[in-house]
Amino acid sequence: MMHDLKVTAYIGTPSFLVNISKKAREVGYDLKRDLHLEVGFVAGEMLPESLRDELEEAFGMIIRQGYGTADVGCLGYECYHKDGMHLPHNCLVEIVDPETGRQLGPGETGEIVATVFDEAYPMIRFGTGDLSYCANEPCPCGRTTHRLVKILGRLDQVTKVKGMFIHPGNADAVAEKFAEIDRYQVVVSREAHIDQMIFTIELKEGIEPTDALAGRIEAAIPTSMRVRGKVQFLERGTLPEAYKTIDDRRKWD
């Protein structure tokens, strides 16, 4: 469809654009000659500069990113200069101390808190759970609002995988469906700019790991976690006494 309609713009997650590039190459397309992408606006996931450079070079396009949540909409967007994400004029965005709620100054890391003035669905000081910091130096583009410099991570164990939030409760819901499971941990990593999710499992004593059991668990993962993952069985006692239900091992530029 992108080829036939000569699509020039993309909006979505960066990892899906990676998938598009792989599929296009599989069917024999030259990304620059046969596709016509000129601009991309990505959100929903981290955008490492290495991935941005790779995609811009592969497609011959420019890519800028935004930040937002389903509850409050877009809270930041890059301009041409890539000097942080400008705050929009139709909402109030603060960086606050997660413990006290006190507003922090430029350069100080805290939670992104937003107030939106939607008459139908107003949100007053909504805590996103995301960590960032602001810059207030003038931008070459001329906009005067503060800018979110980058998203640094999450306050809690909620993790975004392939653009979808997963919570320890989602992992619990999967494990509850299988009496064979004793202990478990979700390990999130990243390979070739694509998120990978492994459901590592210690089975109850006397239960042998099988491909059939792994397949049943893998089929149940998307119903509770909304993203697909692989199962890896561990020897009993592999997981430490105290461990996170979700272990995010991704490293960002």
C-alpha positions in Angstrom: 0.0 0.0 0.0 2.8 2.4 0.8 4.4 1.7 -2.5 1.2 1.9 -4.6 -0.2 5.0 -2.9 3.3 6.7 -2.8 2.9 7.4 0.9 5.2 10.2 2.1 4.6 10.3 5.8 4.6 7.8 8.7 3.1 8.1 12.2 3.6 5.3 14.7 6.2 3.5 16.8 9.8 3.4 15.6 10.0 -0.4 16.0 7.1 -0.8 13.5 8.9 1.3 11.0 11.9 -1.1 11.5 9.5 -4.0 10.7 8.3 -2.2 7.6 11.9 -1.8 6.4 12.6 -5.5 6.9 9.4 -6.6 5.1 10.0 -4.1 2.2 13.5 -5.5 1.7 12.1 -9.1 1.9 9.8 -8.4 -1.1 12.6 -6.8 -3.1 11.9 -3.1 -2.6 14.6 -0.5 -2.5 13.6 1.7 0.5 14.6 5.0 -1.1 13.7 4.2 -4.7 10.5 2.2 -4.4 9.1 3.8 -1.2 8.5 7.5 -0.9 8.7 8.4 2.8 9.9 11.9 3.4 8.9 12.5 7.1 8.1 10.4 10.2 6.6 11.3 13.6 7.2 8.5 16.1 6.0 8.0 19.7 5.1 5.2 22.1 8.7 4.0 22.5 12.2 5.2 23.2 14.0 6.5 20.1 17.7 6.0 20.5 19.7 8.3 18.2 21.4 5.3 16.6 17.9 4.0 15.5 16.9 7.4 14.3 20.1 7.7 12.2 19.6 4.1 10.8 16.0 4.7 9.7 16.7 8.2 8.3 19.5 6.8 6.2 17.6 3.7 5.1 14.5 5.6 3.9 16.1 8.9 3.0 13.6 10.6 5.4 13.6 12.8 8.5 12.2 11.5 11.8 11.1 13.5 14.8 9.5 12.2 18.0 6.8 13.1 20.3 5.8 12.2 23.9 2.4 11.7 25.3 0.0 9.3 27.1 -3.4 8.0 26.3 -4.9 10.0 29.3 -3.6 13.4 28.4 -2.5 13.3 24.8 0.6 14.9 23.3 2.9 16.6 25.9 5.9 17.3 23.8 7.1 17.3 20.2 10.5 17.8 18.5 11.0 20.6 16.0 13.5 20.4 13.0 16.5 21.1 15.3 16.0 18.0 17.6 16.8 20.1 20.6 14.3 18.5 23.0 10.5 18.2 22.8 8.6 21.5 23.0 5.7 21.6 25.4 2.4 22.4 23.6 0.5 25.6 24.5 -2.9 23.9 25.4 -1.7 22.2 28.6 0.5 22.7 31.6 3.4 20.3 32.0 5.5 20.2 35.2 8.6 18.3 36.3 8.0 17.5 40.0 9.6 15.7 42.9 7.8 12.3 43.1 7.9 12.3 46.9 6.6 15.8 47.6 4.9 17.0 44.4 7.1 20.1 44.4 7.8 21.6 41.0 11.5 21.3 40.1 13.6 23.7 38.0 15.3 23.3 34.7 17.8 20.4 34.6 16.3 18.7 37.7 15.0 15.1 37.1 11.5 14.3 38.3 8.1 12.9 37.3 6.2 14.4 34.3 2.9 15.8 35.6 0.3 17.3 33.2 -2.8 19.4 33.5 -5.1 19.5 30.5 -8.0 21.9 30.1 -10.4 19.7 28.2 -13.9 20.6 29.2 -15.1 17.0 28.6 -12.2 15.3 30.3 -10.1 17.6 32.4 -7.1 16.2 34.1 -5.5 18.1 37.0 -1.9 17.4 37.8 -2.0 13.9 36.3 1.2 12.0 37.2 2.4 10.1 34.1 5.0 8.0 36.0 7.6 8.9 33.5 10.9 10.6 34.4 12.4 13.5 32.5 13.9 16.9 32.9 13.3 20.3 31.2 15.5 22.8 29.4 14.6 26.5 29.1 17.3 27.8 26.8 16.1 29.4 23.6 15.6 27.0 20.7 16.9 27.9 17.2 13.4 27.4 15.8 12.1 30.4 17.8 9.6 28.6 20.0 9.8 29.9 23.6 8.3 27.1 25.6 10.3 24.8 27.9 11.4 21.5 26.4 11.4 17.9 27.7 15.0 16.9 27.0 14.5 13.1 27.0 12.5 10.4 28.7 14.7 8.7 31.3 12.5 5.8 32.5 9.6 4.9 34.8 9.0 5.5 38.5 7.7 2.0 39.1 7.8 -1.5 37.5 5.4 -0.5 34.7 7.4 -1.0 31.5 6.6 -0.1 27.9 7.3 -2.9 25.4 6.7 -2.5 21.7 4.6 0.6 22.6 2.4 -1.2 25.1 2.5 -0.8 28.9 3.0 -4.0 30.8 2.6 -4.3 34.6 3.6 -7.0 37.1 -0.1 -7.8 37.4 -0.1 -8.7 33.7 2.6 -11.3 34.4 0.7 -12.6 37.4 -2.4 -13.1 35.3 -0.4 -15.3 32.9 1.1 -17.4 35.6 -2.2 -17.9 37.4 -3.5 -19.9 34.3 -0.8 -22.6 34.7 -0.6 -24.7 37.9 2.8 -25.9 36.7 4.5 -22.5 37.2 6.2 -21.9 40.5 8.2 -18.7 40.1 8.6 -16.4 37.1 10.2 -13.2 35.8 9.6 -11.2 32.7 12.9 -10.1 31.1 12.8 -7.2 28.6 15.8 -6.7 26.3 16.4 -5.1 22.9 18.0 -6.6 19.8 18.5 -4.7 16.5 16.2 -1.9 17.8 13.3 -4.3 18.5 12.0 -5.0 22.0 12.2 -8.6 23.1 10.2 -10.1 26.0 11.2 -13.4 27.6 8.9 -15.0 30.2 11.4 -16.9 32.4 9.9 -19.7 34.5 10.8 -22.0 37.3 8.4 -25.0 37.3 7.1 -26.7 40.4 9.1 -29.7 41.7 8.5 -32.8 39.6 7.2 -30.9 36.5 9.3 -31.4 33.4 9.7 -28.6 30.8 8.3 -29.4 27.4 7.8 -27.6 24.1 4.1 -28.2 24.4 3.9 -26.5 27.8 6.0 -23.6 26.5 3.7 -23.2 23.5 0.6 -23.1 25.7 2.1 -20.4 27.9 3.3 -18.4 24.9 -0.2 -18.5 23.5 -1.6 -17.1 26.8 0.9 -14.2 27.1 -0.7 -11.8 24.6 -4.2 -12.3 26.1 -2.9 -10.8 29.4 0.0 -8.7 28.3 -1.1 -7.5 24.9 2.3 -8.2 23.4 3.9 -11.5 22.4 6.8 -13.1 24.3 8.9 -16.2 24.4 9.1 -18.7 27.2 12.4 -19.8 28.8 12.4 -22.5 31.5 15.0 -22.1 34.3 16.3 -24.6 36.8 14.7 -24.4 40.2 16.6 -21.9 42.4 17.9 -19.8 39.5 15.9 -16.7 40.4 17.2 -15.0 43.6 15.1 -14.7 46.7 14.3 -11.1 46.0 13.7 -10.2 42.4 11.6 -7.9 40.2 8.7 -9.4 38.4 9.7 -7.3 35.4 13.5 -6.9 34.7 14.1 -4.3 32.1 17.6 -4.8 30.7 17.4 -2.4 27.8 20.2 0.2 27.5 19.4 3.5 25.7 21.7 6.0 24.0 
